[in-house]
Amino acid sequence: MTKLIEITVGHYCIEFTPTTIGDYTILVKHNNQPIIKSPLILTVQDPKLCFTEGAVMNCLKNKQAFVIDNSITYLNLNYEEIGDEEIKFIEIALQKNSTLQELLLSYNKISDKGAQIIGNLLSYNSSLQTLTLEDNNISDVGAIAIGKALKVNSTLKYLDISNNFDISTNMEKNLKIHTINL
């Protein structure tokens, strides 16, 4: 189903709901002329079910949607050059997972944008107990986003955000957390 929605005068949003997996070509025209960066090719895939850390990393490197098997409770993704784009894939995967308890993301390339995605994840996730983000590129902006999520998250018990930019003075308190390394 495709639907054109006018958001404001002259600005439109195309709502597209694919019915099958595969490639879709979307050609956008104005006054019967293609708009720059058109046609767009959209690939719709079923998410891959991952049973191991290696399978998760393979999906992240290939920018492929994935689901983490419920048998996985510990995921070590330290030193994997994970950035903000990969964090979005992890967030989507964890929306359907209720068993992952430990997520290690230290020594990667996560910035404030990724930290904000992690903050969003923490605001609704009810299984993570340990999260490490040591030695990334997170500043006080990202730390505040995570801190705000900790106000509503009651399951996270250990958070390590040490060796990032100077964030220790801006990290908001969470009385439910047992250990926090700044």
C-alpha positions in Angstrom: 0.0 0.0 0.0 1.3 3.4 -0.9 -0.2 6.7 0.4 0.9 10.3 -0.1 0.5 12.5 3.0 0.9 16.3 3.0 2.7 17.2 6.2 2.8 21.0 5.5 2.2 23.0 2.4 4.7 21.7 -0.2 6.1 18.9 2.0 4.9 15.4 1.6 5.5 12.0 3.1 5.1 8.8 1.2 3.8 6.0 3.3 4.8 2.7 1.8 4.0 -0.7 3.3 5.7 -3.6 1.4 3.8 -6.9 1.3 6.7 -9.2 0.4 10.4 -9.3 0.8 12.6 -8.1 -2.1 13.7 -5.0 -3.9 11.4 -2.1 -4.6 12.3 0.8 -6.9 10.7 4.1 -5.9 10.7 6.9 -8.5 9.8 10.3 -7.1 8.8 13.0 -9.6 7.7 16.6 -9.3 6.0 18.2 -12.4 6.7 14.9 -14.2 10.5 15.3 -13.7 12.5 12.8 -11.5 13.7 14.4 -8.3 17.5 14.1 -7.6 18.4 10.9 -5.8 15.5 9.2 -7.5 14.9 6.3 -8.2 15.4 4.9 -4.7 15.9 1.2 -4.3 14.5 -0.2 -1.1 15.3 -3.7 -0.1 13.0 -5.5 2.3 14.3 -8.5 4.1 13.1 -10.8 6.8 15.4 -10.3 9.8 18.1 -13.0 10.3 17.8 -15.0 13.5 21.2 -14.9 15.3 22.3 -17.6 17.7 25.9 -16.4 18.3 27.9 -13.2 18.7 29.6 -13.9 15.4 26.2 -14.0 13.6 25.2 -10.7 15.2 28.5 -9.1 14.1 28.0 -10.5 10.6 24.6 -8.9 10.4 25.9 -5.6 11.8 28.8 -5.5 9.3 26.4 -6.2 6.4 23.8 -3.7 7.7 21.2 -6.5 7.9 18.3 -6.6 10.2 18.5 -9.4 12.8 16.7 -10.9 15.8 18.7 -12.2 18.8 17.8 -15.7 19.8 16.2 -15.9 23.2 18.9 -18.4 24.3 21.5 -15.5 24.3 21.8 -13.7 27.6 25.3 -12.3 27.1 26.6 -10.4 24.1 30.2 -9.2 23.9 30.6 -6.6 21.1 33.7 -4.8 22.6 36.4 -3.8 20.1 34.2 -4.3 17.0 34.2 -0.7 15.6 30.5 -0.4 16.2 29.1 3.1 15.4 25.8 4.8 15.6 24.3 3.1 12.6 25.0 -0.4 14.1 23.5 0.7 17.4 20.2 1.4 15.6 20.2 -2.3 14.4 20.9 -3.4 17.9 18.0 -1.4 19.3 15.6 -2.8 16.7 16.8 -6.4 17.5 16.4 -5.8 21.3 12.8 -4.6 20.8 11.9 -8.3 20.2 14.2 -9.8 22.8 13.5 -10.2 26.5 16.4 -12.4 27.6 19.6 -10.4 26.9 21.0 -9.4 30.3 24.5 -8.3 29.5 25.5 -6.1 26.5 29.2 -5.1 26.2 29.8 -2.2 23.8 33.1 -0.8 25.1 36.0 0.4 22.9 33.8 1.2 19.8 32.9 4.3 17.9 29.5 5.2 19.5 28.8 8.9 19.7 26.1 11.0 21.3 23.7 9.9 18.5 24.2 6.3 19.4 24.0 7.1 23.1 20.6 8.7 22.5 19.5 5.5 20.7 20.7 3.5 23.7 18.9 5.9 26.0 15.7 5.2 24.0 16.4 1.4 24.3 16.9 1.6 28.0 13.6 3.5 28.5 11.6 0.4 27.5 14.0 -2.6 27.9 13.3 -4.7 30.9 16.0 -7.4 30.6 19.4 -5.6 30.4 21.2 -5.7 33.7 24.7 -4.9 32.5 25.7 -2.3 29.9 29.3 -1.3 29.1 30.1 1.8 27.0 33.6 2.4 28.1 35.9 4.3 25.8 33.6 5.4 23.0 32.9 9.0 21.8 30.1 9.9 24.2 29.9 13.4 25.6 27.6 14.8 28.3 24.9 15.1 25.7 24.8 11.3 25.2 25.3 10.7 28.9 22.3 12.9 29.7 20.1 10.9 27.3 21.2 7.7 29.0 20.7 9.2 32.4 17.1 10.3 31.5 16.3 6.7 30.5 17.7 5.4 33.8 14.9 7.3 35.6 12.4 4.8 34.2 14.6 1.7 33.8 14.6 -0.4 36.9 16.5 -3.5 35.7 20.0 -2.1 34.8 22.3 -2.7 37.7 25.7 -2.0 36.2 26.7 0.8 33.8 30.2 1.6 32.7 30.6 4.8 30.7 34.1 5.6 31.8 36.9 6.9 29.5 34.5 8.9 27.3 34.6 12.7 27.0 34.1 14.5 30.3 30.7 13.2 31.3 31.0 12.4 34.9 29.9 15.8 36.1 26.7 15.7 34.0 25.5 12.1 34.6 22.1 12.1 36.2 21.6 10.0 39.3 19.7 6.8 39.4 19.2 5.3 42.8 18.3 1.9 41.3 21.7 1.3 39.8 24.2 -0.6 41.9 27.4 0.3 40.2 28.3 3.1 37.7 31.8 3.7 36.4 32.4 7.2 35.3 
